Amino acid sequence: MRCTSCFDTAREEDRIAKPSIERLRHTVRQICAQGRGRALPETIKRLNPILRGWMNYFSLTQSRRPIEELDAWVRRRLRCMVWWQWKKTKTREAKMRSHGLDAQRAWRSSVNGHGPWWNAGAKHMVAALPPKYFMRLGLVSQVATHQHVQRSI
């Protein structure tokens, strides 16, 4: 009989259950859907207590990958919301230029014909709205919270 704990990086009780992750994703979806008429800092302000509480509950987990994926997913969801708020192509181009993209790239990105979810994960939106941008707005990073809690244990 082989030892399964030698092959697994995290024990079964150290993992985050998929239904828990799906419940958090559902809550984030609801808040972001309500945030289309609301400023991004206000939406982040509503998200932070939920994200902070969820991460504190799962602070003892050893699994980093689901936390990293969830952190990236939340930022992509916020980028998607921003893409919806920038309704017209001229607005999208102007906003992406104001966030540091060159004129030609901003124009091509604003008229590419893809939907908000695709654009939220595309390189042009990640370059325009990087993780540091969300940190400056006050978004709680799941990864940073997890690392902080792990150091204090």
C-alpha positions in Angstrom: 0.0 0.0 0.0 1.5 3.3 -1.0 1.3 6.5 1.0 -0.9 9.0 -0.7 0.2 11.9 1.5 3.6 11.6 -0.1 2.2 12.5 -3.5 -0.3 15.2 -2.5 1.0 18.6 -1.7 -2.0 19.4 0.5 -4.0 17.0 2.6 -7.7 16.5 1.9 -8.7 18.6 5.0 -6.4 21.4 4.0 -8.2 22.0 0.7 -10.9 24.5 0.0 -14.2 22.8 -1.1 -15.4 23.6 -4.6 -18.9 24.5 -3.4 -17.3 27.2 -1.1 -15.5 28.7 -4.0 -18.6 28.6 -6.1 -20.6 30.4 -3.4 -18.0 33.1 -3.2 -18.0 33.5 -7.0 -21.8 33.7 -7.0 -21.6 36.5 -4.4 -18.9 38.4 -6.4 -21.0 38.0 -9.6 -24.0 39.6 -7.8 -22.1 42.5 -6.5 -20.4 43.2 -9.8 -23.7 43.0 -11.7 -25.2 45.6 -9.3 -22.1 47.7 -9.8 -22.6 48.6 -13.4 -24.1 51.9 -12.4 -21.8 52.4 -9.5 -18.2 53.7 -9.4 -15.5 51.1 -9.2 -14.2 52.1 -5.8 -17.7 51.8 -4.4 -18.0 48.3 -5.8 -14.6 47.4 -4.3 -15.7 48.8 -1.0 -18.7 46.4 -1.1 -16.5 43.5 -2.1 -13.7 43.9 0.5 -15.6 42.7 3.6 -16.7 39.6 1.8 -13.3 38.8 0.4 -11.6 39.5 3.7 -14.0 37.4 5.7 -13.8 34.5 3.2 -10.0 34.5 3.3 -9.9 34.7 7.1 -12.2 31.7 7.3 -9.9 29.7 4.9 -6.6 31.1 6.3 -5.3 27.8 7.5 -5.5 26.2 4.1 -2.2 25.1 2.5 -3.5 25.3 -1.1 -2.3 28.4 -2.8 -3.4 27.7 -6.4 -7.2 28.1 -5.8 -6.5 31.3 -3.9 -4.4 32.7 -6.7 -6.9 31.7 -9.3 -9.7 33.3 -7.3 -7.8 36.5 -6.8 -7.2 36.8 -10.6 -10.8 35.9 -11.3 -12.1 38.7 -9.1 -9.9 41.2 -10.9 -11.0 39.9 -14.2 -14.6 40.3 -13.1 -14.0 43.9 -12.1 -12.3 44.6 -15.5 -15.4 43.1 -17.1 -17.6 45.5 -15.1 -15.4 48.4 -16.2 -15.7 47.3 -19.9 -19.4 47.4 -19.5 -19.3 50.8 -18.0 -17.2 52.1 -20.9 -20.1 51.6 -23.3 -18.9 53.3 -26.5 -15.8 52.5 -28.5 -14.6 56.1 -28.2 -14.9 56.0 -24.5 -13.1 52.7 -24.3 -10.3 54.0 -26.5 -10.0 57.2 -24.5 -10.0 55.4 -21.1 -7.4 52.8 -22.2 -5.2 55.7 -23.5 -5.6 57.5 -20.2 -4.5 54.3 -18.4 -1.3 54.1 -20.4 -2.0 52.2 -23.7 -0.7 53.7 -26.9 -3.2 55.1 -29.3 -3.1 52.4 -31.9 -3.4 49.5 -29.4 -6.2 51.3 -27.6 -8.1 51.8 -30.8 -7.7 48.2 -32.0 -8.8 47.0 -28.5 -11.8 49.1 -28.4 -13.2 47.9 -31.8 -12.1 44.3 -31.6 -15.7 42.9 -31.5 -15.1 40.5 -28.6 -17.3 40.5 -25.6 -16.6 42.0 -22.1 -15.4 38.7 -20.5 -12.9 38.1 -23.4 -11.7 41.6 -23.2 -11.4 41.5 -19.4 -8.8 38.7 -19.7 -7.0 40.1 -22.8 -3.5 41.6 -22.5 -4.7 45.1 -23.4 -7.1 45.3 -20.4 -4.6 43.7 -18.1 -2.0 46.3 -19.2 -4.5 49.1 -18.8 -5.9 47.9 -15.4 -3.1 45.8 -13.8 -3.3 44.3 -10.3 -1.5 47.3 -8.9 -4.3 49.5 -10.1 -6.9 47.5 -8.1 -4.6 47.6 -5.1 -4.4 51.4 -5.3 -8.2 51.4 -5.3 -8.2 49.3 -2.1 -9.1 45.9 -3.3 -8.2 43.2 -0.8 -5.7 40.7 -2.3 -6.6 37.1 -1.4 -3.0 36.0 -2.0 -1.5 38.8 0.2 -4.0 38.2 3.0 -3.2 34.4 2.9 0.6 35.1 3.0 0.1 37.5 5.9 -1.9 35.1 7.9 0.5 32.2 7.1 3.4 34.3 8.4 1.7 35.1 11.6 0.8 31.5 12.4 
